[in-house]
Structures are given as C-alpha cells and as structure tokens.
Amino acid sequence: MTGKMISSQEAFALGIANRVFPQSSLMDETKKVASQIAGNGAVAVRLAKMAVNAGFNMELTEACSLESYAFSLGFTTEDQKEGMTAFLEKRKPNYKGK
C-alpha cells in the first residue's frame, strides 16, 4: 500500500510471487506455466478465474459461497467426468470444454 518498489526476491519472500526467474529465461518459464494452465479443463479454469476475480470484492462468507458454487458447478461438466476417468485409468485427459 506504500507504493514502494520491491525486488523480485523480496516479493517471493513475502509470498507475493510464487516463482522468480532470471530475466533471460522469464518468457520461456512464463510460456511453460501458461501451457500447464491451458492443459487443464477450460471450464474449470474459467470457473476458478471467475471465483478469484469476483471474490476480491466480496466478504469472506460470500466469497466462500461463490467458491463452493463454482466447485459444484464444475463437478457437473463432461470435462470433470473425463478428468476423473482419465485419472482412474492413469491416462492424460481429453478435455472438450464442456
């Protein structure tokens, strides 16, 4: 809240950042994380983003209710069933965004 600039190492130590990379590998590492996220079910990622973004402007109890709703909604999707089946069959899921 002070507007004071901090280093990446200080942000990591404070828990503001969860990873720190040298500038020379930053774009490659960023693309790896983006690829991991893109490999997850699109519906689940969309619901998680919605809950996080909307939750910032809510009281804790309301935000927890939204998270619970998003989780239960995600559990009704074809992608959830595919993900669970793939896990049990020890294979990579084939998500369809449904």
Protein Blocks (a to p, Z undefined) as FASTA:
>chain_A
ZZpacdfklmmmnomagbdcdfklmmmmmmmmmmmmmmpcfklmmmmmmmmmmmmmpcfk
lmmmmmmmmmmmmmmpmklmmmmmmmmnopacddehZZ
